[in-house]
Amino acid sequence: WTSSDVSQEERQLNSGLLNASKTKFDFSENFPSDLRIKFENSFLIYENFVSVTEEENFMSEFEKHFKRHLYEKDHWDNAIAKFRETEKKFFNKVNTPVVERIRKTAFPEEGKNSKVLPYTHVLDLAEEGHIKPHVDSVRFCGDRVAVVSLLSDSVARFRLEKDRQISVDVVIPRLSLYVMKGESRYDFTHEILANEESYFDGEYIHKGRRISVIRRNEP
């Protein structure tokens, strides 16, 4: 399975509410049926959330920073291998509307959970890198995490924290936005598989270099 390329003439997405794509899940055989429904409702993917042109615009801004830094072997919390990262409070005038579109799509307009953190996390994962199983700390993040994936498809694996034998794999397409909330946010670890493990339902999904644009709300 690979995501299809999107032409530069692709329609620009407006800032209104978008419908989530029908996500493909590969559940372990022991995954409880009632929990399946809860997981499917708590993990949303919006395919082709950005266009190829918007991806290029992001990379033009990000490369100015990343080209000055080498990939790091390990993260401070041991959650990531072979990565570079930065945090951005402000984006250029071309990319700012896309970052705002993430907020409007993933977070409510009012109430406690509408308070999005001012800094956007940008993670550069090398082709040979991977993200280890973890749950985002409640000290640093609220009830949801929104991630735009650039440059490459990948396979994410979620494991039930109280029973790691219960798991589900999901293909994360290039150019997509995914949103974790509820059960997928709190009850499951999540990881991005290394290339030697990157299979979905028996089919190999090669992960190249992958850039994640990550927005979180306040704890």
KOLVODO-191836 format. One record per residue (C-alpha): residue number from 1; x, y negated, z negated. Coordinates in Angstrom, 3 decimals. Layout:
<atoms>
<atom><num>NUM</num><c1>X</c1><c2>Y</c2><c3>Z</c3></atom>
...
</atoms>
This chain:
<atoms>
<atom><num>1</num><c1>0.000</c1><c2>0.000</c2><c3>0.000</c3></atom>
<atom><num>2</num><c1>1.362</c1><c2>-3.411</c2><c3>0.896</c3></atom>
<atom><num>3</num><c1>-0.273</c1><c2>-6.808</c2><c3>0.908</c3></atom>
<atom><num>4</num><c1>-0.888</c1><c2>-8.295</c2><c3>4.333</c3></atom>
<atom><num>5</num><c1>0.894</c1><c2>-11.489</c2><c3>5.249</c3></atom>
<atom><num>6</num><c1>-1.221</c1><c2>-14.605</c2><c3>5.233</c3></atom>
<atom><num>7</num><c1>-0.856</c1><c2>-17.057</c2><c3>8.115</c3></atom>
<atom><num>8</num><c1>0.182</c1><c2>-20.619</c2><c3>7.435</c3></atom>
<atom><num>9</num><c1>-3.145</c1><c2>-21.690</c2><c3>8.891</c3></atom>
<atom><num>10</num><c1>-4.948</c1><c2>-19.840</c2><c3>6.094</c3></atom>
<atom><num>11</num><c1>-7.732</c1><c2>-21.903</c2><c3>4.632</c3></atom>
<atom><num>12</num><c1>-6.786</c1><c2>-23.960</c2><c3>1.591</c3></atom>
<atom><num>13</num><c1>-8.554</c1><c2>-22.782</c2><c3>-1.548</c3></atom>
<atom><num>14</num><c1>-10.565</c1><c2>-25.478</c2><c3>-3.294</c3></atom>
<atom><num>15</num><c1>-10.495</c1><c2>-26.126</c2><c3>-7.018</c3></atom>
<atom><num>16</num><c1>-13.901</c1><c2>-24.601</c2><c3>-7.695</c3></atom>
<atom><num>17</num><c1>-14.611</c1><c2>-21.220</c2><c3>-9.247</c3></atom>
<atom><num>18</num><c1>-13.273</c1><c2>-18.261</c2><c3>-7.270</c3></atom>
<atom><num>19</num><c1>-14.514</c1><c2>-14.703</c2><c3>-7.207</c3></atom>
<atom><num>20</num><c1>-12.094</c1><c2>-12.080</c2><c3>-8.462</c3></atom>
<atom><num>21</num><c1>-11.022</c1><c2>-9.435</c2><c3>-5.950</c3></atom>
<atom><num>22</num><c1>-12.073</c1><c2>-5.813</c2><c3>-6.347</c3></atom>
<atom><num>23</num><c1>-9.001</c1><c2>-4.492</c2><c3>-8.140</c3></atom>
<atom><num>24</num><c1>-7.617</c1><c2>-0.994</c2><c3>-7.581</c3></atom>
<atom><num>25</num><c1>-6.864</c1><c2>0.808</c2><c3>-10.848</c3></atom>
<atom><num>26</num><c1>-5.129</c1><c2>4.157</c2><c3>-11.357</c3></atom>
<atom><num>27</num><c1>-6.247</c1><c2>5.364</c2><c3>-14.793</c3></atom>
<atom><num>28</num><c1>-4.630</c1><c2>8.237</c2><c3>-16.655</c3></atom>
<atom><num>29</num><c1>-6.878</c1><c2>11.301</c2><c3>-16.929</c3></atom>
<atom><num>30</num><c1>-7.314</c1><c2>10.802</c2><c3>-20.678</c3></atom>
<atom><num>31</num><c1>-8.466</c1><c2>7.176</c2><c3>-20.331</c3></atom>
<atom><num>32</num><c1>-11.831</c1><c2>6.840</c2><c3>-22.183</c3></atom>
<atom><num>33</num><c1>-14.704</c1><c2>5.899</c2><c3>-19.869</c3></atom>
<atom><num>34</num><c1>-16.067</c1><c2>3.164</c2><c3>-22.153</c3></atom>
<atom><num>35</num><c1>-12.605</c1><c2>1.614</c2><c3>-22.405</c3></atom>
<atom><num>36</num><c1>-12.271</c1><c2>1.663</c2><c3>-18.603</c3></atom>
<atom><num>37</num><c1>-15.206</c1><c2>-0.711</c2><c3>-18.273</c3></atom>
<atom><num>38</num><c1>-13.802</c1><c2>-3.035</c2><c3>-20.931</c3></atom>
<atom><num>39</num><c1>-10.376</c1><c2>-3.043</c2><c3>-19.278</c3></atom>
<atom><num>40</num><c1>-11.779</c1><c2>-3.714</c2><c3>-15.794</c3></atom>
<atom><num>41</num><c1>-13.728</c1><c2>-6.682</c2><c3>-17.156</c3></atom>
<atom><num>42</num><c1>-10.712</c1><c2>-8.092</c2><c3>-18.980</c3></atom>
<atom><num>43</num><c1>-8.126</c1><c2>-7.882</c2><c3>-16.181</c3></atom>
<atom><num>44</num><c1>-8.914</c1><c2>-9.929</c2><c3>-13.079</c3></atom>
<atom><num>45</num><c1>-6.996</c1><c2>-10.315</c2><c3>-9.813</c3></atom>
<atom><num>46</num><c1>-7.566</c1><c2>-13.057</c2><c3>-7.240</c3></atom>
<atom><num>47</num><c1>-5.835</c1><c2>-11.932</c2><c3>-4.057</c3></atom>
<atom><num>48</num><c1>-4.308</c1><c2>-14.540</c2><c3>-1.702</c3></atom>
<atom><num>49</num><c1>-4.736</c1><c2>-17.171</c2><c3>-4.396</c3></atom>
<atom><num>50</num><c1>-1.914</c1><c2>-19.114</c2><c3>-2.758</c3></atom>
<atom><num>51</num><c1>-1.005</c1><c2>-19.267</c2><c3>0.916</c3></atom>
<atom><num>52</num><c1>2.411</c1><c2>-18.531</c2><c3>2.405</c3></atom>
<atom><num>53</num><c1>2.908</c1><c2>-22.274</c2><c3>2.826</c3></atom>
<atom><num>54</num><c1>2.149</c1><c2>-22.881</c2><c3>-0.853</c3></atom>
<atom><num>55</num><c1>4.552</c1><c2>-20.095</c2><c3>-1.765</c3></atom>
<atom><num>56</num><c1>7.255</c1><c2>-21.795</c2><c3>0.312</c3></atom>
<atom><num>57</num><c1>6.525</c1><c2>-25.115</c2><c3>-1.390</c3></atom>
<atom><num>58</num><c1>6.928</c1><c2>-23.553</c2><c3>-4.834</c3></atom>
<atom><num>59</num><c1>10.188</c1><c2>-21.883</c2><c3>-3.831</c3></atom>
<atom><num>60</num><c1>11.577</c1><c2>-25.130</c2><c3>-2.468</c3></atom>
<atom><num>61</num><c1>11.054</c1><c2>-26.688</c2><c3>-5.894</c3></atom>
<atom><num>62</num><c1>12.214</c1><c2>-23.678</c2><c3>-7.948</c3></atom>
<atom><num>63</num><c1>15.403</c1><c2>-22.888</c2><c3>-6.023</c3></atom>
<atom><num>64</num><c1>16.900</c1><c2>-26.256</c2><c3>-6.962</c3></atom>
<atom><num>65</num><c1>17.005</c1><c2>-24.966</c2><c3>-10.535</c3></atom>
<atom><num>66</num><c1>17.615</c1><c2>-21.247</c2><c3>-10.093</c3></atom>
<atom><num>67</num><c1>20.554</c1><c2>-21.552</c2><c3>-7.699</c3></atom>
<atom><num>68</num><c1>22.573</c1><c2>-23.020</c2><c3>-10.582</c3></atom>
<atom><num>69</num><c1>21.980</c1><c2>-20.019</c2><c3>-12.852</c3></atom>
<atom><num>70</num><c1>22.982</c1><c2>-16.365</c2><c3>-12.813</c3></atom>
<atom><num>71</num><c1>20.552</c1><c2>-13.553</c2><c3>-13.590</c3></atom>
<atom><num>72</num><c1>20.599</c1><c2>-12.592</c2><c3>-17.256</c3></atom>
<atom><num>73</num><c1>20.865</c1><c2>-8.937</c2><c3>-18.263</c3></atom>
<atom><num>74</num><c1>18.513</c1><c2>-8.976</c2><c3>-21.266</c3></atom>
<atom><num>75</num><c1>15.866</c1><c2>-11.300</c2><c3>-22.688</c3></atom>
<atom><num>76</num><c1>16.019</c1><c2>-12.560</c2><c3>-26.283</c3></atom>
<atom><num>77</num><c1>13.038</c1><c2>-10.358</c2><c3>-27.227</c3></atom>
<atom><num>78</num><c1>14.300</c1><c2>-7.386</c2><c3>-25.160</c3></atom>
<atom><num>79</num><c1>11.233</c1><c2>-7.574</c2><c3>-22.886</c3></atom>
<atom><num>80</num><c1>12.907</c1><c2>-8.343</c2><c3>-19.533</c3></atom>
<atom><num>81</num><c1>15.952</c1><c2>-7.081</c2><c3>-17.635</c3></atom>
<atom><num>82</num><c1>17.745</c1><c2>-8.988</c2><c3>-14.809</c3></atom>
<atom><num>83</num><c1>15.933</c1><c2>-12.331</c2><c3>-14.809</c3></atom>
<atom><num>84</num><c1>16.214</c1><c2>-16.094</c2><c3>-14.732</c3></atom>
<atom><num>85</num><c1>13.606</c1><c2>-18.428</c2><c3>-16.164</c3></atom>
<atom><num>86</num><c1>12.648</c1><c2>-22.017</c2><c3>-16.739</c3></atom>
<atom><num>87</num><c1>9.746</c1><c2>-24.030</c2><c3>-18.115</c3></atom>
<atom><num>88</num><c1>8.228</c1><c2>-26.955</c2><c3>-16.261</c3></atom>
<atom><num>89</num><c1>5.943</c1><c2>-29.638</c2><c3>-17.624</c3></atom>
<atom><num>90</num><c1>5.693</c1><c2>-31.514</c2><c3>-14.352</c3></atom>
<atom><num>91</num><c1>5.666</c1><c2>-30.332</c2><c3>-10.726</c3></atom>
<atom><num>92</num><c1>6.131</c1><c2>-32.302</c2><c3>-7.534</c3></atom>
<atom><num>93</num><c1>3.085</c1><c2>-33.848</c2><c3>-5.892</c3></atom>
<atom><num>94</num><c1>2.703</c1><c2>-30.953</c2><c3>-3.434</c3></atom>
<atom><num>95</num><c1>2.695</c1><c2>-28.215</c2><c3>-6.079</c3></atom>
<atom><num>96</num><c1>0.796</c1><c2>-30.016</c2><c3>-8.853</c3></atom>
<atom><num>97</num><c1>-2.680</c1><c2>-29.311</c2><c3>-7.342</c3></atom>
<atom><num>98</num><c1>-1.883</c1><c2>-25.567</c2><c3>-7.133</c3></atom>
<atom><num>99</num><c1>-0.796</c1><c2>-25.457</c2><c3>-10.780</c3></atom>
<atom><num>100</num><c1>-4.019</c1><c2>-27.243</c2><c3>-11.674</c3></atom>
<atom><num>101</num><c1>-5.974</c1><c2>-24.695</c2><c3>-9.623</c3></atom>
<atom><num>102</num><c1>-4.541</c1><c2>-21.945</c2><c3>-11.835</c3></atom>
<atom><num>103</num><c1>-5.901</c1><c2>-23.737</c2><c3>-14.889</c3></atom>
<atom><num>104</num><c1>-9.350</c1><c2>-24.274</c2><c3>-13.409</c3></atom>
<atom><num>105</num><c1>-9.648</c1><c2>-20.669</c2><c3>-12.265</c3></atom>
<atom><num>106</num><c1>-8.270</c1><c2>-18.897</c2><c3>-15.339</c3></atom>
<atom><num>107</num><c1>-9.331</c1><c2>-21.011</c2><c3>-18.304</c3></atom>
<atom><num>108</num><c1>-12.653</c1><c2>-22.450</c2><c3>-19.527</c3></atom>
<atom><num>109</num><c1>-13.325</c1><c2>-26.143</c2><c3>-19.095</c3></atom>
<atom><num>110</num><c1>-14.107</c1><c2>-26.780</c2><c3>-22.756</c3></atom>
<atom><num>111</num><c1>-13.671</c1><c2>-25.269</c2><c3>-26.186</c3></atom>
<atom><num>112</num><c1>-10.607</c1><c2>-23.964</c2><c3>-28.017</c3></atom>
<atom><num>113</num><c1>-9.522</c1><c2>-21.623</c2><c3>-25.209</c3></atom>
<atom><num>114</num><c1>-9.482</c1><c2>-24.487</c2><c3>-22.681</c3></atom>
<atom><num>115</num><c1>-6.362</c1><c2>-25.968</c2><c3>-24.281</c3></atom>
<atom><num>116</num><c1>-3.629</c1><c2>-24.860</c2><c3>-21.890</c3></atom>
<atom><num>117</num><c1>-0.015</c1><c2>-25.170</c2><c3>-22.996</c3></atom>
<atom><num>118</num><c1>1.678</c1><c2>-28.182</c2><c3>-21.343</c3></atom>
<atom><num>119</num><c1>4.674</c1><c2>-26.168</c2><c3>-20.091</c3></atom>
<atom><num>120</num><c1>4.379</c1><c2>-23.633</c2><c3>-17.274</c3></atom>
<atom><num>121</num><c1>6.719</c1><c2>-20.644</c2><c3>-17.515</c3></atom>
<atom><num>122</num><c1>8.518</c1><c2>-19.719</c2><c3>-14.268</c3></atom>
<atom><num>123</num><c1>10.154</c1><c2>-16.287</c2><c3>-14.283</c3></atom>
<atom><num>124</num><c1>12.565</c1><c2>-15.108</c2><c3>-11.564</c3></atom>
<atom><num>125</num><c1>12.847</c1><c2>-11.315</c2><c3>-11.686</c3></atom>
<atom><num>126</num><c1>15.669</c1><c2>-9.848</c2><c3>-9.590</c3></atom>
<atom><num>127</num><c1>14.935</c1><c2>-7.024</c2><c3>-7.138</c3></atom>
<atom><num>128</num><c1>16.667</c1><c2>-4.594</c2><c3>-9.504</c3></atom>
<atom><num>129</num><c1>15.000</c1><c2>-6.164</c2><c3>-12.561</c3></atom>
<atom><num>130</num><c1>11.915</c1><c2>-5.088</c2><c3>-14.476</c3></atom>
<atom><num>131</num><c1>9.688</c1><c2>-6.180</c2><c3>-17.354</c3></atom>
<atom><num>132</num><c1>9.543</c1><c2>-3.797</c2><c3>-20.300</c3></atom>
<atom><num>133</num><c1>6.334</c1><c2>-2.860</c2><c3>-22.183</c3></atom>
<atom><num>134</num><c1>5.238</c1><c2>-5.670</c2><c3>-24.492</c3></atom>
<atom><num>135</num><c1>2.259</c1><c2>-7.650</c2><c3>-25.750</c3></atom>
<atom><num>136</num><c1>2.585</c1><c2>-11.431</c2><c3>-25.571</c3></atom>
<atom><num>137</num><c1>3.015</c1><c2>-12.747</c2><c3>-29.110</c3></atom>
<atom><num>138</num><c1>-0.042</c1><c2>-14.407</c2><c3>-30.651</c3></atom>
<atom><num>139</num><c1>2.387</c1><c2>-16.944</c2><c3>-32.140</c3></atom>
<atom><num>140</num><c1>3.075</c1><c2>-18.399</c2><c3>-28.706</c3></atom>
<atom><num>141</num><c1>-0.041</c1><c2>-17.645</c2><c3>-26.656</c3></atom>
<atom><num>142</num><c1>-3.815</c1><c2>-17.768</c2><c3>-26.979</c3></atom>
<atom><num>143</num><c1>-6.513</c1><c2>-15.458</c2><c3>-25.646</c3></atom>
<atom><num>144</num><c1>-5.411</c1><c2>-15.283</c2><c3>-22.002</c3></atom>
<atom><num>145</num><c1>-2.427</c1><c2>-15.269</c2><c3>-19.656</c3></atom>
<atom><num>146</num><c1>-2.604</c1><c2>-16.336</c2><c3>-15.990</c3></atom>
<atom><num>147</num><c1>0.137</c1><c2>-15.304</c2><c3>-13.552</c3></atom>
<atom><num>148</num><c1>0.706</c1><c2>-16.171</c2><c3>-9.880</c3></atom>
<atom><num>149</num><c1>3.040</c1><c2>-13.660</c2><c3>-8.186</c3></atom>
<atom><num>150</num><c1>5.337</c1><c2>-14.860</c2><c3>-5.393</c3></atom>
<atom><num>151</num><c1>7.666</c1><c2>-13.123</c2><c3>-2.889</c3></atom>
<atom><num>152</num><c1>6.820</c1><c2>-9.482</c2><c3>-3.616</c3></atom>
<atom><num>153</num><c1>4.203</c1><c2>-6.895</c2><c3>-4.497</c3></atom>
<atom><num>154</num><c1>4.783</c1><c2>-4.947</c2><c3>-7.713</c3></atom>
<atom><num>155</num><c1>3.172</c1><c2>-2.311</c2><c3>-9.921</c3></atom>
<atom><num>156</num><c1>2.058</c1><c2>-3.206</c2><c3>-13.440</c3></atom>
<atom><num>157</num><c1>1.449</c1><c2>-0.548</c2><c3>-16.074</c3></atom>
<atom><num>158</num><c1>-0.743</c1><c2>-1.066</c2><c3>-19.128</c3></atom>
<atom><num>159</num><c1>-0.483</c1><c2>1.308</c2><c3>-22.110</c3></atom>
<atom><num>160</num><c1>-2.935</c1><c2>1.382</c2><c3>-25.006</c3></atom>
<atom><num>161</num><c1>-0.876</c1><c2>0.207</c2><c3>-27.969</c3></atom>
<atom><num>162</num><c1>-2.349</c1><c2>2.690</c2><c3>-30.430</c3></atom>
<atom><num>163</num><c1>-1.900</c1><c2>5.626</c2><c3>-28.019</c3></atom>
<atom><num>164</num><c1>0.782</c1><c2>5.093</c2><c3>-25.365</c3></atom>
<atom><num>165</num><c1>-0.339</c1><c2>8.232</c2><c3>-23.483</c3></atom>
<atom><num>166</num><c1>-3.449</c1><c2>6.314</c2><c3>-22.366</c3></atom>
<atom><num>167</num><c1>-2.425</c1><c2>4.079</c2><c3>-19.455</c3></atom>
<atom><num>168</num><c1>-3.512</c1><c2>2.422</c2><c3>-16.242</c3></atom>
<atom><num>169</num><c1>-1.475</c1><c2>1.231</c2><c3>-13.245</c3></atom>
<atom><num>170</num><c1>-2.403</c1><c2>-1.779</c2><c3>-11.118</c3></atom>
<atom><num>171</num><c1>-0.873</c1><c2>-3.110</c2><c3>-7.889</c3></atom>
<atom><num>172</num><c1>-0.058</c1><c2>-6.823</c2><c3>-8.265</c3></atom>
<atom><num>173</num><c1>-0.097</c1><c2>-8.224</c2><c3>-4.718</c3></atom>
<atom><num>174</num><c1>2.198</c1><c2>-10.985</c2><c3>-3.545</c3></atom>
<atom><num>175</num><c1>0.373</c1><c2>-14.367</c2><c3>-3.465</c3></atom>
<atom><num>176</num><c1>-2.196</c1><c2>-13.226</c2><c3>-6.040</c3></atom>
<atom><num>177</num><c1>-3.291</c1><c2>-14.634</c2><c3>-9.386</c3></atom>
<atom><num>178</num><c1>-4.037</c1><c2>-12.226</c2><c3>-12.203</c3></atom>
<atom><num>179</num><c1>-5.647</c1><c2>-13.061</c2><c3>-15.532</c3></atom>
<atom><num>180</num><c1>-5.305</c1><c2>-10.994</c2><c3>-18.711</c3></atom>
<atom><num>181</num><c1>-7.827</c1><c2>-11.611</c2><c3>-21.468</c3></atom>
<atom><num>182</num><c1>-9.668</c1><c2>-9.594</c2><c3>-24.106</c3></atom>
<atom><num>183</num><c1>-8.682</c1><c2>-5.916</c2><c3>-24.172</c3></atom>
<atom><num>184</num><c1>-5.963</c1><c2>-6.145</c2><c3>-21.513</c3></atom>
<atom><num>185</num><c1>-4.391</c1><c2>-9.073</c2><c3>-23.359</c3></atom>
<atom><num>186</num><c1>-4.464</c1><c2>-7.770</c2><c3>-26.941</c3></atom>
<atom><num>187</num><c1>-4.877</c1><c2>-3.986</c2><c3>-26.943</c3></atom>
<atom><num>188</num><c1>-2.452</c1><c2>-2.931</c2><c3>-24.188</c3></atom>
<atom><num>189</num><c1>1.228</c1><c2>-3.408</c2><c3>-23.573</c3></atom>
<atom><num>190</num><c1>2.016</c1><c2>-4.522</c2><c3>-20.030</c3></atom>
<atom><num>191</num><c1>5.125</c1><c2>-4.050</c2><c3>-17.906</c3></atom>
<atom><num>192</num><c1>6.366</c1><c2>-4.460</c2><c3>-14.327</c3></atom>
<atom><num>193</num><c1>7.864</c1><c2>-1.180</c2><c3>-13.181</c3></atom>
<atom><num>194</num><c1>11.439</c1><c2>-0.893</c2><c3>-11.957</c3></atom>
<atom><num>195</num><c1>11.824</c1><c2>0.215</c2><c3>-8.346</c3></atom>
<atom><num>196</num><c1>12.689</c1><c2>3.815</c2><c3>-9.227</c3></atom>
<atom><num>197</num><c1>9.287</c1><c2>4.089</c2><c3>-10.983</c3></atom>
<atom><num>198</num><c1>7.256</c1><c2>1.810</c2><c3>-8.725</c3></atom>
<atom><num>199</num><c1>4.542</c1><c2>4.175</c2><c3>-7.510</c3></atom>
<atom><num>200</num><c1>0.802</c1><c2>3.619</c2><c3>-7.342</c3></atom>
<atom><num>201</num><c1>-1.420</c1><c2>6.685</c2><c3>-6.988</c3></atom>
<atom><num>202</num><c1>1.560</c1><c2>8.549</c2><c3>-5.497</c3></atom>
<atom><num>203</num><c1>2.536</c1><c2>5.832</c2><c3>-3.003</c3></atom>
<atom><num>204</num><c1>5.828</c1><c2>3.954</c2><c3>-3.356</c3></atom>
<atom><num>205</num><c1>5.550</c1><c2>0.159</c2><c3>-3.751</c3></atom>
<atom><num>206</num><c1>8.903</c1><c2>-1.564</c2><c3>-3.283</c3></atom>
<atom><num>207</num><c1>9.445</c1><c2>-4.578</c2><c3>-5.528</c3></atom>
<atom><num>208</num><c1>11.752</c1><c2>-7.234</c2><c3>-4.145</c3></atom>
<atom><num>209</num><c1>12.726</c1><c2>-10.399</c2><c3>-5.942</c3></atom>
<atom><num>210</num><c1>9.578</c1><c2>-11.637</c2><c3>-7.704</c3></atom>
<atom><num>211</num><c1>8.751</c1><c2>-15.110</c2><c3>-9.002</c3></atom>
<atom><num>212</num><c1>5.974</c1><c2>-15.473</c2><c3>-11.586</c3></atom>
<atom><num>213</num><c1>4.256</c1><c2>-18.781</c2><c3>-12.321</c3></atom>
<atom><num>214</num><c1>2.721</c1><c2>-18.270</c2><c3>-15.763</c3></atom>
<atom><num>215</num><c1>0.198</c1><c2>-20.383</c2><c3>-17.627</c3></atom>
<atom><num>216</num><c1>-0.969</c1><c2>-19.683</c2><c3>-21.170</c3></atom>
<atom><num>217</num><c1>-3.374</c1><c2>-21.349</c2><c3>-23.531</c3></atom>
<atom><num>218</num><c1>-2.650</c1><c2>-22.462</c2><c3>-27.070</c3></atom>
<atom><num>219</num><c1>-2.576</c1><c2>-19.888</c2><c3>-29.909</c3></atom>
</atoms>
